[in-house]
Amino acid sequence: MNDVRGWIEKKLQEEGYLSTRLPSSQLEIMRAPRPNARVICIGLGDGERFDADDLRARVDVVQDTTFVVVVPTRISHAAYERAEELGICVAGFGELLDALEQDDDIADHVDSQERYERRRLTFNSEVKSIKRKGHHAYEVTRCRRRPLTIITTNNYEFTADQLYSLLESYAGIDADLIVVTNPNCRGFSTD
């Protein structure tokens, strides 16, 4: 996308947010009474993905980065993991809108599905900590047992083909479990 910052500015204006252009593909978004938010705007071309190395390169240029908005949302699992390590948020435009609406510090933004997953996991007294390993993949450190790496999905129907696609999309993450978080899912289907 050639002028992703211009596109984001226009879409923000349609949602009632004013913004100012800053160097290094940044926007400062006004949102009184909350603090203004600074974001780095990344536009991807066909076939491109935003990876952990891309994130590191942007953070090295703009050291007070708190949120990177990527359009279209093709973000590698490693970029999500690195973002958590750096204490920033990397997400698409829809999540930027949610962060502007919900969070005083947009760096702390967590999408609703991840928030649900983390809340359910940390409710268990055997869970010591959770570390993000991908979009919806986590390393769960337990109190008296070895850590588990899990991948979550909230699909209503879950076929064998979807399972293989999910595993393929998380290639490089050695998962112990696939967890279906949708309470209406009744197991795997062969269709």
HUVENGI-V845846 format. One line per field, one symbol per residue. ss: DSSP state (2 for helix, 1 for strand, 0 for the rest). psi: psi as a letter, one per 30 degrees, with the letter a starting at -180 (. if undefined). burial: I if it has 24 or more other C-alpha atoms within 12 Angstrom, else O. Layout:
BEGIN
ss->???
psi->???
burial->???
END
This chain:
BEGIN
ss->00022222222222000111110001111100000011111110000001022222222220000011111000102222222222001110222222222200022200022222222222200011111111001111110000011111100001122222222220000000111100000001100
psi->keieeeeeeeeeefggkklkkllhglkkkkhkflklkklkkkkklkflkjleeeeeeeeeejfgkfkjkkkliikleeeeeeeeefhlkklaeeeeeeeeefkejffgkkleeeeeeeeeeffkffkelkkkfaehkkjjkleglllkklkllgkekjleeeeeeeeefgkfjikekkkjfjffkhakkf.
burial->OOOIIOOIIOOIOOOOIOIIOOOOIIIIIIIOOOOIIIIIIIIIOOOOOIIIOIIIOIIOOOOOIIIIIIIIIIIIIIIIIIIIOIIIIIIIIOIIIOIIIOIOIIIIIIIOOIOOIIOOIOOOOOOOOIIIIIIIIIIIOOOOOOOIIIIIIIOOOIOOOOIOOIIOOIOOIOIOOIIIIOOOOOOOOOO
END
